[in-house]
Amino acid sequence: MEQRLKELQQQALQEVSDAKNLKELNEVRVAYLGKKGPITEILRGMGKLSAEERPKMGALANEVREAIATQLEAKVEMLEKATVAEKLASESIDVTLPGRPVRTGNKHPLTKVVEEIEDLFLGMGYQIAEGPEVEKDYYNFEALNLPKDHPARDMQDSFYITEDTLLRTHTSPVQARTMEKNEGKGPIKIICPGKVYRRDDDDATHSHQFTQIEGLVVDENIRMSDLKGTLEVFAKKMFGEDREIRLRPSFFPFTEPSVEVDVSCAKCGGKGCNVCKQTGWIEILGAGMVHPNVLEMAGYDSKMYQGFAFGMGPERIAMLKYGIDDIRHFYTNDQRFNTQWNRA
């Protein structure tokens, strides 16, 4: 048995030495060290040996296995290094060639404006609220003081899916849902950014899909002066500290009183130019005090609670802020337009 082990060791080491690739080495490993190999068979037959011979043969068998395994590992390492060297030689890299520039993305101007508005109002203690884009007629209209036969519904030609379901025409339904969820208890201080949809002919200033951000504050002792102060902070942060705002009477079914909000023209400083159509002012959003009917429908006591709301289009804000003259640029994915804003 001792002679057989030494012969197996000599044969195995010779075959390891002769192996030319990893496949042949693996075949040698399986042949000599595998479960069905000769060394394993010898170890299984050691039970027939005497008590004196058994330890000696066991130790010798282990030495043979270890010698073969060590030689295998050394040959594997040598072949792997040779393979890498051969590959490097055949696939050499010319380090003198110029590198390929990595194209990096940048934020879309509309995304920039939305995030800037969100950061501003978060800093003022507002929370961001969201709601479904496929909305119920009740939340989109009725809960906002727009019953089925209200003529103001014609102002928002809608995409109806069923008689009672539509693509929301504004983000005001989020306000209605939030007030309903609070079950007549204040305070509420939220902004609601999101996509809205209206049947509109696309042109330089209109789109059938656009973005809207609405704000809502409901609490006790809320006044029109709170709304004006909030919008003054917004205008100065978005357009410059020297900007001023003015409020003009208007009408919205869900606010009373309602106002249109203008900001002084940045180009002419309020003196009048082609941008502001010689008025010195540019309209940026609509706002007003929450109508008592809207508060009552949401479960609030309108004698105890008051609120203000405002709504703006980030596309319009971005157009004014960055001097963009066509709303369609935001949606056409023209790389010449999109890549301008790395430094904006």
C-alpha positions, 0 to 999 in steps of 0.5 A: 500500500505504501508503494502504491501511494508513492506511485500515485503521488509521482504520477499525479505530480507528473500530470500536474506538471504536464497540464497545459490549461485549467481544464486539464488541471481540473481533470487531474484533481478529480482523477486523484483527489475526487471521491472515486479517486485511487487515494480515496479507495486506499483510505477506505481499505485501511480498515483491513490493516493492522492497528500498527500499520493503520496510523502510518498509512493514514499519515502517508495518504494525507501527505500524498493528498497534501502534496498533490493539492499544493502542486495543483494550487501552484500550477493554477496560480501560474496558469492564471497569471499566464492567461492574464499576461497573454490577454494584456499583451493581446488587448493592450491599451494605448494610454495616449489616446484622449479619454471619452467624455462622460455625459452628465445629466442636469435638472430640467428647468421645470424641476428646478422651479418646483423644487425651489418652490417646495423648499421655500414653503417647507422652510415656512412650515408648510407640508407637501400633500399629494392626491390622485390625478384621476379624480372624482367629480365631487372633489374636483368641483362640488367640494370646491363650491362648483355644483353640477350646473355651475357656469364656472365649470365651463372655464375648465374644459375637462377630460372625463373618463366616466360621468363622475370620474375625470383627470383633475383640472387643478390640484385643489382636490388635494386641498378638499381631501386634506380638509375632509381628512382633518374632520373639521380640525385645524390647523392646515398648512400645505402645498399641493404640487402635481400634474393637471389636465384640461382640454386646451389647444397647445400653443406658446402659452397653453398646454393640455397637460401642465403643472400646478402648485396650490397652497392652503392655510386653514386656522383660526384668525387667518386674514387677507394680510397673512395671504399677502405677506406670504405671497410677498415672501414668495415673490421676493425669493423667486424673482428678487428682493426688489420685486413688489406684488399687487393684488387685483380683485378677481373671481374664483368659486372656491375663494371669497374675496378672490384676487389675481396677483401680479409681480413687478416686471424684472426687466423694466423695474415697473416702468413698462416694457414689451415683456409686461406689455407696458404695464410694469406688472406681470400676472403670476398666480391667483389667490383668495380667502377660502370660501365659507361654503368650501370650509362647511362642506369639509366639516369646518365651522366657518365662523371659527376657522378661516383660510387662504389659498393660492394657485400657481403654474410652475411653467409660467414661473419658470418662463418668467424666471429663465426668459423662456418664451414657449411652454412647449419647450418644457415637453418636447425633449429637445436636447438643445433646450434641456442642456442649457440649464446646468448653471441656471 
